[in-house]
Amino acid sequence: MDTALVGAVMASKTEQLQTAIAARLMKMNAGNEQAFVQLIDAASQNAAKLANAATGLGQNLDIQV
């Protein structure tokens, strides 16, 4: 085989591998972003619940020792 042809085939295989790795990384990052958004959403829902509970919380607290 001609060395130029071998070089072209090797470059093509390398490009395919790099593309596959990039696609996998993009999928992994997309999943992480979605999990991060879900975490923020859950935190905001919990904060809203705590904000509603805080209005009367601790008014009649007896802390005698």
ZALO-60544 format. One record per residue (C-alpha): x, y, z; residue in three letters. Coordinates in pm, 1 decimal, decimal comma. Layout:
<nodes>
+----------+----------+----------+-----+
!       c1 !       c2 !       c3 !   r !
+----------+----------+----------+-----+
!        X !        Y !        Z ! ala !
...
+----------+----------+----------+-----+
</nodes>
This chain:
<nodes>
+----------+----------+----------+-----+
!       c1 !       c2 !       c3 !   r !
+----------+----------+----------+-----+
!      0,0 !      0,0 !      0,0 ! met !
!    106,3 !    353,7 !    -63,6 ! asp !
!    214,7 !    541,5 !    251,1 ! thr !
!    -12,2 !    835,0 !    165,8 ! ala !
!   -310,7 !    600,5 !    149,7 ! leu !
!   -216,2 !    439,7 !    480,2 ! val !
!   -182,6 !    785,2 !    636,7 ! gly !
!   -524,4 !    887,2 !    504,9 ! ala !
!   -687,8 !    572,5 !    642,5 ! val !
!   -519,9 !    623,3 !    982,4 ! met !
!   -634,4 !    987,5 !    990,0 ! ala !
!   -986,5 !    880,5 !    903,1 ! ser !
!   -993,7 !    622,3 !   1182,2 ! lys !
!   -856,9 !    879,1 !   1428,8 ! thr !
!  -1126,1 !   1127,2 !   1326,1 ! glu !
!  -1397,4 !    865,0 !   1375,8 ! gln !
!  -1266,9 !    785,3 !   1723,0 ! leu !
!  -1244,8 !   1152,7 !   1818,1 ! gln !
!  -1599,0 !   1212,9 !   1692,5 ! thr !
!  -1730,8 !    916,4 !   1890,8 ! ala !
!  -1555,8 !   1036,9 !   2206,9 ! ile !
!  -1685,9 !   1391,6 !   2156,4 ! ala !
!  -2041,7 !   1262,8 !   2108,3 ! ala !
!  -2017,4 !   1054,2 !   2424,8 ! arg !
!  -1882,4 !   1348,9 !   2624,8 ! leu !
!  -2163,9 !   1569,7 !   2496,8 ! met !
!  -2420,4 !   1311,6 !   2607,5 ! lys !
!  -2257,2 !   1283,3 !   2949,7 ! met !
!  -2248,8 !   1660,7 !   2993,3 ! asn !
!  -2610,1 !   1691,7 !   2881,4 ! ala !
!  -2708,9 !   1439,1 !   3146,9 ! gly !
!  -2513,4 !   1630,0 !   3409,8 ! asn !
!  -2677,7 !   1957,2 !   3312,5 ! glu !
!  -3020,4 !   1798,6 !   3340,3 ! gln !
!  -2937,0 !   1656,2 !   3683,5 ! ala !
!  -2809,1 !   1997,8 !   3791,4 ! phe !
!  -3132,9 !   2163,6 !   3677,9 ! val !
!  -3334,9 !   1901,7 !   3868,8 ! gln !
!  -3124,9 !   1963,3 !   4178,9 ! leu !
!  -3181,6 !   2339,1 !   4159,6 ! ile !
!  -3553,5 !   2285,0 !   4105,3 ! asp !
!  -3577,5 !   2055,7 !   4407,5 ! ala !
!  -3384,3 !   2304,9 !   4619,1 ! ala !
!  -3615,5 !   2589,1 !   4519,4 ! ser !
!  -3921,8 !   2376,8 !   4599,5 ! gln !
!  -3778,4 !   2294,3 !   4943,1 ! asn !
!  -3695,6 !   2660,0 !   5003,7 ! ala !
!  -4051,9 !   2755,5 !   4916,9 ! ala !
!  -4185,1 !   2500,3 !   5166,8 ! lys !
!  -3951,0 !   2630,7 !   5436,9 ! leu !
!  -4047,7 !   2990,6 !   5361,4 ! ala !
!  -4415,1 !   2904,0 !   5408,8 ! asn !
!  -4344,0 !   2717,0 !   5732,3 ! ala !
!  -4118,4 !   2989,4 !   5876,1 ! ala !
!  -4398,2 !   3240,8 !   5939,1 ! thr !
!  -4517,9 !   3072,8 !   6259,0 ! gly !
!  -4221,3 !   2853,3 !   6335,0 ! leu !
!  -4062,4 !   2886,1 !   6679,4 ! gly !
!  -4303,0 !   3138,5 !   6829,6 ! gln !
!  -4397,5 !   2915,4 !   7122,0 ! asn !
!  -4061,8 !   2745,7 !   7169,9 ! leu !
!  -3965,1 !   2667,0 !   7530,0 ! asp !
!  -3588,8 !   2618,5 !   7565,7 ! ile !
!  -3552,6 !   2587,0 !   7942,9 ! gln !
!  -3265,5 !   2371,1 !   8055,4 ! val !
+----------+----------+----------+-----+
</nodes>
